[in-house]
Amino acid sequence: MPREEEISERKKQILKAIVEAHIEGGEPIGSKYITESRQLSCSSATIRNEMAELENMGYLEQPHTSAGRVPSKKGYRFYVDSLLNDYAMTTKEIAQINQLMKIKLSELDRILDKASHVASELTNYPGFMIKPREHSVTVQKFEATLIDRQSFILILVASNGAIKTRNILTESEVEKAVARLSEALNDLAAGRTANEMSIQMIFELENRMSGDVALVNSVMKAIWEVLNDLDSGELKVSGLDRLLQYPEFSDTENLGELLGVLERKEEILDLVSDAEDDRVSAVIGSDSSVRVMNNSTLVYKPVRQNGHTVGVIGVIGPLRMDYAKVLKTLDNLGGNLTNLLADSNGEKSEKGEKHDG
């Protein structure tokens, strides 16, 4: 079997033509179609031979008894990595992305959510946004505000900028203890991750609170809940109904399994949360460790601030995805958001590039 690096230029042209024709029409592609529609300067017989060799090399598959062939996952992978032409975005598409840049930066969640909707609208595939897992989130500051004699609001300012509140109801009067509680938490618990909240620290907190174990237990439970919530990551999907227009998802069992993975979110978060740079990535079929994505493609782009991934935007769809458009759209969306976040801090983009299409 020929090595991958020995694939000829003619085979590359034929593979590229088959991938793009299959993406456009969804049907197996025969040599006659390539000869007539793609105007390659070789005979139909030559194209048939080359297609047979591409199949032997693993780039094409022959479904059922059809004379035509479709790209394999390996073929899509080679297409994305080596054959993809740059997609020229339209003025309307660029305007939709630029409109997103007018959103105020006060809430990153809202920006990412809106970006996923724009990605879905521009590509016609479901879009998604992710806030990655953050295994080092801490509470930087605690404040306790009295509601009445037996209840108070615990305010937690996290290291990632999030502000969370928890209502704490106690069995004893806490009017005099609230001020001491804020001071004790800022002395003992501020700057610690959930794993760093030691038994010794809890004992010291109980001593500072005059042995009120019930109060300390309620407060520590609230703190752990907040830190675990901030660490767990978030996944939101928009435009899921767009999957129904693709025949690949007409099997209700396969569609249900994919929707289940998206609802559970953990496996998808594992796929994208470890991104260490700002490149667009495509997870094609069996590239993924998620079994039910074997016939799907997930493309995503990290959004970064201060060299740290603060979010991810992407789309999910069939293997025969319009890769050129999807990769270009996400690169523009994610790049503009990264630049916007950098500008908000008076910084320059990591690459100093403009993503204007």
C-alpha positions as CSV (number, residue, x, y, z in Angstrom):
1,M,0.0,0.0,0.0
2,P,1.4,3.5,-0.9
3,R,2.5,5.7,1.9
4,E,0.4,8.7,2.6
5,E,3.2,11.1,1.6
6,E,3.3,9.5,-1.9
7,I,-0.2,10.6,-2.9
8,S,0.2,12.3,-6.3
9,E,-1.0,15.7,-7.3
10,R,-3.6,14.2,-9.6
11,K,-4.9,12.0,-6.8
12,K,-5.1,15.1,-4.6
13,Q,-7.1,16.9,-7.3
14,I,-9.5,14.0,-7.6
15,L,-9.9,13.6,-3.9
16,K,-10.5,17.3,-3.5
17,A,-13.1,17.2,-6.2
18,I,-14.9,14.2,-4.7
19,V,-15.0,15.7,-1.2
20,E,-16.4,19.0,-2.4
21,A,-18.9,17.4,-4.7
22,H,-20.1,15.1,-1.9
23,I,-20.3,18.0,0.6
24,E,-22.5,19.8,-2.0
25,G,-24.8,17.0,-3.0
26,G,-24.5,14.2,-0.4
27,E,-24.5,11.4,-3.0
28,P,-21.7,9.0,-4.0
29,I,-19.5,10.5,-6.7
30,G,-18.5,8.6,-9.9
31,S,-15.8,9.1,-12.4
32,K,-18.2,10.5,-15.0
33,Y,-19.3,13.3,-12.7
34,I,-15.7,14.2,-12.0
35,T,-14.8,14.2,-15.7
36,E,-17.8,16.3,-16.7
37,S,-18.2,18.6,-13.8
38,R,-14.7,19.2,-12.5
39,Q,-12.9,19.4,-15.9
40,L,-9.8,17.4,-14.9
41,S,-7.5,16.9,-17.8
42,C,-7.6,13.1,-17.8
43,S,-10.0,10.4,-19.1
44,S,-12.8,8.8,-17.2
45,A,-10.9,5.5,-17.1
46,T,-7.8,7.2,-15.6
47,I,-10.0,8.8,-12.9
48,R,-11.6,5.4,-12.2
49,N,-8.2,3.9,-11.7
50,E,-7.1,6.8,-9.5
51,M,-10.3,6.5,-7.4
52,A,-9.7,2.8,-6.9
53,E,-6.2,3.5,-5.7
54,L,-7.5,6.2,-3.4
55,E,-9.9,3.7,-2.0
56,N,-7.1,1.2,-1.4
57,M,-5.2,3.9,0.4
58,G,-8.1,4.5,2.7
59,Y,-9.2,8.0,1.5
60,L,-12.4,6.9,-0.3
61,E,-15.1,4.4,0.5
62,Q,-17.7,2.6,-1.8
63,P,-21.0,2.5,0.0
64,H,-23.2,-0.5,-0.7
65,T,-23.0,-1.6,-4.4
66,S,-22.9,2.0,-5.8
67,A,-20.4,2.7,-8.6
68,G,-19.6,6.0,-6.9
69,R,-17.5,6.7,-3.9
70,V,-17.6,8.9,-0.8
71,P,-14.8,10.3,1.3
72,S,-13.7,8.3,4.3
73,K,-12.9,9.9,7.6
74,K,-9.2,9.7,6.6
75,G,-10.1,11.4,3.3
76,Y,-11.9,14.3,5.1
77,R,-8.9,14.6,7.5
78,F,-6.5,14.9,4.5
79,Y,-8.8,17.4,2.8
80,V,-9.0,19.6,5.9
81,D,-5.2,19.4,6.6
82,S,-3.8,19.6,3.0
83,L,-6.4,20.5,0.3
84,L,-8.7,23.1,1.7
85,N,-9.0,26.4,-0.1
86,D,-9.4,29.7,1.8
87,Y,-13.1,30.7,2.0
88,A,-13.9,34.2,1.0
89,M,-16.5,35.6,3.4
90,T,-19.2,37.8,2.0
91,T,-19.8,41.3,3.0
92,K,-23.0,40.3,4.8
93,E,-21.2,37.5,6.7
94,I,-18.5,39.9,7.8
95,A,-21.1,42.5,8.9
96,Q,-22.8,39.8,11.1
97,I,-19.5,39.1,12.8
98,N,-18.7,42.8,13.2
99,Q,-22.2,43.4,14.8
100,L,-21.2,40.9,17.5
101,M,-18.3,43.1,18.5
102,K,-20.7,45.8,19.7
103,I,-21.8,43.8,22.6
104,K,-20.6,45.2,25.9
105,L,-17.9,43.1,27.6
106,S,-19.5,43.1,31.0
107,E,-20.6,39.5,30.6
108,L,-18.4,37.0,28.8
109,D,-21.1,34.4,28.9
110,R,-23.4,36.5,26.8
111,I,-20.7,37.2,24.3
112,L,-19.9,33.6,23.8
113,D,-23.6,32.6,23.7
114,K,-24.3,35.2,21.0
115,A,-21.2,34.1,19.1
116,S,-22.5,30.5,19.0
117,H,-25.8,31.8,17.5
118,V,-23.9,33.7,14.9
119,A,-21.8,30.7,14.0
120,S,-24.9,28.6,13.6
121,E,-26.6,31.2,11.4
122,L,-23.6,31.6,9.2
123,T,-22.8,27.9,8.7
124,N,-26.2,26.3,9.0
125,Y,-25.0,23.8,11.6
126,P,-25.7,23.8,15.3
127,G,-23.4,26.2,17.1
128,F,-22.1,25.8,20.6
129,M,-20.2,27.8,23.3
130,I,-18.1,26.4,26.1
131,K,-16.7,27.9,29.2
132,P,-13.8,25.4,29.9
133,R,-13.1,23.7,33.2
134,E,-10.9,25.7,35.4
135,H,-9.2,23.5,37.9
136,S,-7.5,26.4,39.8
137,V,-10.5,28.7,40.5
138,T,-10.4,30.3,43.9
139,V,-12.4,32.8,45.9
140,Q,-10.4,36.0,46.1
141,K,-12.8,37.8,48.5
142,F,-15.7,36.9,50.9
143,E,-18.4,39.2,52.2
144,A,-21.3,38.4,54.5
145,T,-24.4,40.6,54.6
146,L,-27.0,40.2,57.3
147,I,-30.6,39.6,56.3
148,D,-32.1,38.9,59.7
149,R,-30.9,37.4,63.0
150,Q,-30.7,33.9,61.6
151,S,-29.8,34.4,57.9
152,F,-27.3,36.2,55.8
153,I,-26.0,36.4,52.2
154,L,-22.5,35.1,51.5
155,I,-20.9,36.9,48.6
156,L,-18.0,35.2,46.8
157,V,-15.8,37.0,44.3
158,A,-14.0,34.3,42.3
159,S,-10.5,34.5,40.7
160,N,-12.0,34.3,37.2
161,G,-14.2,37.4,37.8
162,A,-17.4,35.6,38.6
163,I,-19.5,36.9,41.6
164,K,-21.7,34.3,43.3
165,T,-24.0,34.6,46.2
166,R,-25.5,32.0,48.6
167,N,-28.3,32.5,51.2
168,I,-27.3,30.9,54.5
169,L,-30.0,30.1,57.0
170,T,-28.8,29.1,60.5
171,E,-30.4,27.7,63.6
172,S,-28.7,30.2,65.9
173,E,-28.5,34.0,65.9
174,V,-25.6,35.2,63.7
175,E,-26.0,39.0,63.9
176,K,-22.8,39.4,65.9
177,A,-20.9,36.6,64.0
178,V,-21.3,37.9,60.4
179,A,-18.5,40.5,60.6
180,R,-16.1,38.0,62.2
181,L,-17.1,35.4,59.5
182,S,-16.1,37.7,56.6
183,E,-12.7,38.4,58.2
184,A,-12.1,34.8,59.1
185,L,-12.9,33.5,55.6
186,N,-10.7,36.2,53.9
187,D,-7.8,35.2,56.3
188,L,-8.2,31.4,56.0
189,A,-10.0,30.5,52.7
190,A,-9.3,33.2,50.2
191,G,-7.0,32.1,47.4
192,R,-7.5,28.4,48.1
193,T,-8.9,25.9,45.5
194,A,-11.5,23.4,46.6
195,N,-8.8,20.8,47.0
196,E,-6.9,23.1,49.3
197,M,-9.7,23.5,51.8
198,S,-8.0,21.3,54.4
199,I,-9.5,19.9,57.6
200,Q,-7.0,21.9,59.6
201,M,-8.3,25.1,57.9
202,I,-11.9,24.1,58.8
203,F,-10.9,23.5,62.5
204,E,-9.3,26.9,62.6
205,L,-12.4,28.5,61.1
206,E,-14.5,26.8,63.8
207,N,-12.2,28.2,66.5
208,R,-12.5,31.7,65.0
209,M,-16.3,31.3,65.0
210,S,-16.4,30.3,68.7
211,G,-17.0,26.6,67.9
212,D,-20.2,27.2,65.8
213,V,-19.8,23.9,63.8
214,A,-23.3,24.1,62.2
215,L,-22.5,27.6,60.8
216,V,-19.1,26.6,59.5
217,N,-20.5,23.5,57.9
218,S,-23.2,25.5,56.1
219,V,-20.7,28.1,54.9
220,M,-18.1,25.5,53.7
221,K,-20.8,23.6,51.8
222,A,-21.8,26.8,50.0
223,I,-18.1,27.5,49.2
224,W,-17.5,24.0,47.8
225,E,-20.7,24.2,45.7
226,V,-19.6,27.5,44.2
227,L,-16.1,26.3,43.4
228,N,-17.3,23.0,41.9
229,D,-19.8,24.9,39.8
230,L,-17.2,27.3,38.5
231,D,-14.8,24.4,37.8
232,S,-17.3,22.1,36.0
233,G,-17.4,24.0,32.7
234,E,-20.4,25.0,30.7
235,L,-21.8,23.9,27.3
236,K,-24.7,25.6,25.5
237,V,-25.9,24.6,22.0
238,S,-27.9,26.7,19.6
239,G,-29.7,25.7,16.4
240,L,-29.9,21.9,17.2
241,D,-32.9,21.7,14.8
242,R,-30.5,22.3,11.9
243,L,-29.3,18.7,12.2
244,L,-32.7,17.5,11.0
245,Q,-32.1,18.8,7.5
246,Y,-29.1,16.4,7.0
247,P,-29.9,12.8,6.0
248,E,-26.9,11.6,8.1
249,F,-29.0,12.4,11.2
250,S,-32.3,10.8,10.0
251,D,-31.6,7.8,12.2
252,T,-33.4,8.7,15.4
253,E,-31.2,6.4,17.5
254,N,-28.0,7.9,16.3
255,L,-29.4,11.4,16.7
256,G,-30.6,10.7,20.2
257,E,-27.2,9.4,21.2
258,L,-25.5,12.6,19.9
259,L,-28.0,14.8,21.7
260,G,-27.4,12.8,24.9
261,V,-23.7,13.5,24.7
262,L,-24.4,17.2,24.2
263,E,-26.8,17.3,27.1
264,R,-24.4,15.5,29.4
265,K,-21.6,17.8,28.2
266,E,-18.6,16.1,30.1
267,E,-17.3,14.3,27.0
268,I,-17.4,17.4,24.8
269,L,-15.8,19.5,27.5
270,D,-13.0,16.9,27.7
271,L,-12.4,17.2,24.0
272,V,-11.9,21.0,23.9
273,S,-11.0,22.2,27.5
274,D,-7.3,21.5,27.1
275,A,-6.8,23.7,24.1
276,E,-3.4,25.5,24.6
277,D,-3.4,27.8,21.6
278,D,-5.9,29.8,19.5
279,R,-6.0,27.6,16.4
280,V,-9.2,26.3,14.8
281,S,-9.4,22.5,15.4
282,A,-11.5,20.0,13.6
283,V,-12.4,16.7,15.3
284,I,-13.5,14.4,12.5
285,G,-15.4,11.2,13.2
286,S,-13.0,8.6,14.7
287,D,-10.6,11.4,15.6
288,S,-12.9,11.8,18.6
289,S,-12.8,9.6,21.7
290,V,-16.6,10.0,21.9
291,R,-18.1,6.9,20.2
292,V,-21.4,8.5,19.1
293,M,-19.5,11.2,17.2
294,N,-18.0,8.6,14.8
295,N,-20.2,10.0,12.0
296,S,-20.0,13.7,13.0
297,T,-17.5,16.5,12.9
298,L,-16.9,19.1,15.7
299,V,-15.0,22.2,14.8
300,Y,-14.0,24.7,17.4
301,K,-11.9,27.8,18.1
302,P,-10.7,28.9,21.6
303,V,-11.2,32.5,22.7
304,R,-8.3,33.7,24.8
305,Q,-7.5,36.5,27.2
306,N,-4.1,37.1,28.8
307,G,-2.8,33.9,27.2
308,H,-5.6,31.9,28.9
309,T,-8.5,30.2,27.2
310,V,-11.7,31.8,28.6
311,G,-14.2,30.2,26.2
312,V,-14.6,28.1,23.1
313,I,-17.0,28.6,20.2
314,G,-17.7,26.0,17.5
315,V,-20.2,24.0,15.4
316,I,-21.1,20.4,15.1
317,G,-22.4,18.7,12.0
318,P,-22.1,15.8,9.5
319,L,-18.8,14.5,8.2
320,R,-19.6,16.2,4.8
321,M,-19.4,19.6,6.4
322,D,-18.6,22.7,4.4
323,Y,-15.1,22.8,6.0
324,A,-13.8,25.9,4.2
325,K,-16.7,28.1,5.3
326,V,-16.8,26.7,8.8
327,L,-13.1,27.0,9.5
328,K,-13.0,30.6,8.1
329,T,-16.1,31.6,10.0
330,L,-14.9,30.3,13.4
331,D,-11.4,31.8,12.8
332,N,-12.9,35.2,12.2
333,L,-15.4,35.0,15.1
334,G,-12.9,33.6,17.7
335,G,-10.1,35.9,16.5
336,N,-12.2,39.0,16.7
337,L,-13.4,38.1,20.2
338,T,-9.8,37.5,21.4
339,N,-8.8,40.9,20.0
340,L,-11.8,42.5,21.6
341,L,-11.0,41.0,25.0
342,A,-7.3,42.1,24.6
343,D,-8.4,45.7,23.6
344,S,-10.6,45.9,26.7
345,N,-7.5,45.4,28.8
346,G,-5.4,47.8,26.8
347,E,-3.4,44.9,25.4
348,K,-2.5,43.8,21.9
349,S,-3.6,40.7,20.3
350,E,-1.2,37.7,20.7
351,K,-0.6,37.7,17.0
352,G,-1.3,41.3,16.3
353,E,-3.5,40.3,13.4
354,K,-6.9,41.6,12.3
355,H,-9.5,38.9,11.5
356,D,-11.6,40.9,9.1
357,G,-12.1,38.2,6.4
